[in-house]
Amino acid sequence: MIADTACVIFGVYALAAGAGMVIEPARAGRLLTAFENSPEVAYVTGAFMFFLGAGVLALTDGFSTVTQGITTLLAAGMVVESLLLLAWPKPVFALARWMMPEEDHVRGFGIVTMAFGLVIAVLGTL
């Protein structure tokens, strides 16, 4: 039950984030620049993400069902990314810059993110 709800929550988040990338792709670059220029914001975001991801991971740890496996992987990814933001954010920023060099790429990632969000949100409701 918790894993299903977490999948719906992650899915709705991915739908909204993807829609934002499609509607206003330049915002992704501005957000990344703001993170790079403000280590305080990156640190606080990493700390928040760590506790949120670790909490979800503690509640849904396992691979017994599809939604539990998806939630476990997403929460573990959050924990890893958050620890990198806390300790060494440059690789996270470099990966983001590499993935989204131009607005067309951002829109493409937005569409993929929306599709992923839709799939996991639907899986969470089944």
Short mmCIF file of the C-alpha atoms (twelve columns), coordinates in Angstrom:
data_MODEL
# 
_entry.id   MODEL 
# 
loop_
_atom_site.group_PDB 
_atom_site.id 
_atom_site.type_symbol 
_atom_site.label_atom_id 
_atom_site.label_alt_id 
_atom_site.label_comp_id 
_atom_site.label_asym_id 
_atom_site.label_seq_id 
_atom_site.Cartn_x 
_atom_site.Cartn_y 
_atom_site.Cartn_z 
_atom_site.pdbx_PDB_model_num 
ATOM 1   C CA . MET A 1   0.000  0.000  0.000   1 
ATOM 2   C CA . ILE A 2   2.751  2.478  0.896   1 
ATOM 3   C CA . ALA A 3   4.727  1.559  -2.215  1 
ATOM 4   C CA . ASP A 4   1.644  2.084  -4.391  1 
ATOM 5   C CA . THR A 5   1.031  5.507  -2.884  1 
ATOM 6   C CA . ALA A 6   4.713  6.429  -3.230  1 
ATOM 7   C CA . CYS A 7   4.602  5.406  -6.921  1 
ATOM 8   C CA . VAL A 8   1.609  7.663  -7.489  1 
ATOM 9   C CA . ILE A 9   3.385  10.527 -5.687  1 
ATOM 10  C CA . PHE A 10  6.633  10.003 -7.642  1 
ATOM 11  C CA . GLY A 11  4.590  9.706  -10.843 1 
ATOM 12  C CA . VAL A 12  2.659  12.928 -10.292 1 
ATOM 13  C CA . TYR A 13  5.945  14.684 -9.457  1 
ATOM 14  C CA . ALA A 14  7.530  13.368 -12.672 1 
ATOM 15  C CA . LEU A 15  4.501  14.461 -14.720 1 
ATOM 16  C CA . ALA A 16  4.700  17.990 -13.300 1 
ATOM 17  C CA . ALA A 17  8.488  18.238 -13.637 1 
ATOM 18  C CA . GLY A 18  8.348  16.911 -17.202 1 
ATOM 19  C CA . ALA A 19  5.572  19.331 -18.116 1 
ATOM 20  C CA . GLY A 20  7.686  22.170 -16.760 1 
ATOM 21  C CA . MET A 21  10.601 21.079 -18.949 1 
ATOM 22  C CA . VAL A 22  8.372  20.949 -22.030 1 
ATOM 23  C CA . ILE A 23  6.575  24.244 -21.364 1 
ATOM 24  C CA . GLU A 24  9.589  26.308 -20.271 1 
ATOM 25  C CA . PRO A 25  12.850 24.500 -21.099 1 
ATOM 26  C CA . ALA A 26  15.061 27.512 -20.323 1 
ATOM 27  C CA . ARG A 27  14.021 27.280 -16.680 1 
ATOM 28  C CA . ALA A 28  15.984 24.035 -16.261 1 
ATOM 29  C CA . GLY A 29  19.219 25.804 -17.147 1 
ATOM 30  C CA . ARG A 30  18.415 28.706 -14.843 1 
ATOM 31  C CA . LEU A 31  17.665 26.318 -11.971 1 
ATOM 32  C CA . LEU A 32  20.904 24.451 -12.509 1 
ATOM 33  C CA . THR A 33  22.868 27.706 -12.626 1 
ATOM 34  C CA . ALA A 34  21.196 28.815 -9.397  1 
ATOM 35  C CA . PHE A 35  22.187 25.529 -7.723  1 
ATOM 36  C CA . GLU A 36  25.763 25.868 -8.946  1 
ATOM 37  C CA . ASN A 37  25.989 29.469 -7.745  1 
ATOM 38  C CA . SER A 38  24.420 28.796 -4.358  1 
ATOM 39  C CA . PRO A 39  26.104 25.972 -2.452  1 
ATOM 40  C CA . GLU A 40  23.792 26.702 0.475   1 
ATOM 41  C CA . VAL A 41  20.690 25.891 -1.568  1 
ATOM 42  C CA . ALA A 42  22.303 22.743 -2.956  1 
ATOM 43  C CA . TYR A 43  23.254 21.651 0.577   1 
ATOM 44  C CA . VAL A 44  19.793 22.266 2.047   1 
ATOM 45  C CA . THR A 45  18.193 20.514 -0.922  1 
ATOM 46  C CA . GLY A 46  20.550 17.559 -0.449  1 
ATOM 47  C CA . ALA A 47  19.760 17.354 3.266   1 
ATOM 48  C CA . PHE A 48  16.009 17.482 2.640   1 
ATOM 49  C CA . MET A 49  16.268 14.899 -0.147  1 
ATOM 50  C CA . PHE A 50  18.333 12.604 2.046   1 
ATOM 51  C CA . PHE A 51  15.810 12.449 4.874   1 
ATOM 52  C CA . LEU A 52  12.876 12.154 2.483   1 
ATOM 53  C CA . GLY A 53  14.537 9.450  0.379   1 
ATOM 54  C CA . ALA A 54  15.809 7.539  3.419   1 
ATOM 55  C CA . GLY A 55  12.346 7.681  4.981   1 
ATOM 56  C CA . VAL A 56  10.693 6.316  1.856   1 
ATOM 57  C CA . LEU A 57  13.409 3.673  1.557   1 
ATOM 58  C CA . ALA A 58  12.884 2.601  5.171   1 
ATOM 59  C CA . LEU A 59  9.168  2.128  4.549   1 
ATOM 60  C CA . THR A 60  9.293  0.412  1.152   1 
ATOM 61  C CA . ASP A 61  12.597 -1.469 1.128   1 
ATOM 62  C CA . GLY A 62  12.212 -4.531 -1.063  1 
ATOM 63  C CA . PHE A 63  11.264 -5.939 -4.435  1 
ATOM 64  C CA . SER A 64  8.229  -8.108 -3.632  1 
ATOM 65  C CA . THR A 65  5.971  -6.220 -6.028  1 
ATOM 66  C CA . VAL A 66  6.592  -4.076 -9.084  1 
ATOM 67  C CA . THR A 67  5.594  -0.877 -7.278  1 
ATOM 68  C CA . GLN A 68  7.725  -1.772 -4.268  1 
ATOM 69  C CA . GLY A 69  10.714 -2.355 -6.545  1 
ATOM 70  C CA . ILE A 70  10.185 0.934  -8.398  1 
ATOM 71  C CA . THR A 71  9.781  2.850  -5.144  1 
ATOM 72  C CA . THR A 72  12.857 1.196  -3.645  1 
ATOM 73  C CA . LEU A 73  14.977 2.093  -6.684  1 
ATOM 74  C CA . LEU A 74  13.706 5.685  -6.809  1 
ATOM 75  C CA . ALA A 75  14.244 6.211  -3.074  1 
ATOM 76  C CA . ALA A 76  17.733 4.673  -3.240  1 
ATOM 77  C CA . GLY A 77  18.518 6.987  -6.159  1 
ATOM 78  C CA . MET A 78  17.327 9.937  -4.085  1 
ATOM 79  C CA . VAL A 79  19.611 8.900  -1.235  1 
ATOM 80  C CA . VAL A 80  22.646 8.596  -3.522  1 
ATOM 81  C CA . GLU A 81  21.945 11.901 -5.282  1 
ATOM 82  C CA . SER A 82  21.326 13.681 -1.988  1 
ATOM 83  C CA . LEU A 83  24.578 12.422 -0.510  1 
ATOM 84  C CA . LEU A 84  26.407 13.651 -3.601  1 
ATOM 85  C CA . LEU A 85  24.730 17.059 -3.269  1 
ATOM 86  C CA . LEU A 86  25.905 17.191 0.344   1 
ATOM 87  C CA . ALA A 87  29.452 15.947 -0.147  1 
ATOM 88  C CA . TRP A 88  30.456 16.558 -3.764  1 
ATOM 89  C CA . PRO A 89  27.814 18.275 -5.949  1 
ATOM 90  C CA . LYS A 90  30.021 18.879 -9.015  1 
ATOM 91  C CA . PRO A 91  29.342 15.442 -10.597 1 
ATOM 92  C CA . VAL A 92  25.586 15.970 -10.241 1 
ATOM 93  C CA . PHE A 93  25.824 19.363 -11.928 1 
ATOM 94  C CA . ALA A 94  28.144 18.032 -14.645 1 
ATOM 95  C CA . LEU A 95  25.755 15.174 -15.422 1 
ATOM 96  C CA . ALA A 96  22.820 17.571 -15.595 1 
ATOM 97  C CA . ARG A 97  24.722 19.917 -17.929 1 
ATOM 98  C CA . TRP A 98  25.715 16.967 -20.136 1 
ATOM 99  C CA . MET A 99  22.150 15.652 -20.308 1 
ATOM 100 C CA . MET A 100 20.576 18.994 -21.175 1 
ATOM 101 C CA . PRO A 101 22.938 21.034 -23.365 1 
ATOM 102 C CA . GLU A 102 20.151 22.766 -25.335 1 
ATOM 103 C CA . GLU A 103 16.460 23.464 -25.013 1 
ATOM 104 C CA . ASP A 104 15.532 20.694 -27.470 1 
ATOM 105 C CA . HIS A 105 17.209 18.150 -25.215 1 
ATOM 106 C CA . VAL A 106 15.381 19.549 -22.199 1 
ATOM 107 C CA . ARG A 107 12.053 19.163 -23.987 1 
ATOM 108 C CA . GLY A 108 12.978 15.594 -24.928 1 
ATOM 109 C CA . PHE A 109 13.844 14.740 -21.347 1 
ATOM 110 C CA . GLY A 110 10.600 16.402 -20.308 1 
ATOM 111 C CA . ILE A 111 8.572  14.141 -22.587 1 
ATOM 112 C CA . VAL A 112 10.424 11.040 -21.355 1 
ATOM 113 C CA . THR A 113 9.950  12.161 -17.746 1 
ATOM 114 C CA . MET A 114 6.227  12.687 -18.298 1 
ATOM 115 C CA . ALA A 115 5.880  9.228  -19.880 1 
ATOM 116 C CA . PHE A 116 7.761  7.632  -16.971 1 
ATOM 117 C CA . GLY A 117 5.614  9.541  -14.487 1 
ATOM 118 C CA . LEU A 118 2.420  8.449  -16.175 1 
ATOM 119 C CA . VAL A 119 3.497  4.797  -16.183 1 
ATOM 120 C CA . ILE A 120 4.462  4.661  -12.517 1 
ATOM 121 C CA . ALA A 121 1.420  6.693  -11.421 1 
ATOM 122 C CA . VAL A 122 -0.856 4.247  -13.245 1 
ATOM 123 C CA . LEU A 123 1.014  1.265  -11.789 1 
ATOM 124 C CA . GLY A 124 0.515  2.741  -8.333  1 
ATOM 125 C CA . THR A 125 -3.240 2.946  -8.861  1 
ATOM 126 C CA . LEU A 126 -3.691 -0.639 -10.060 1 
# 
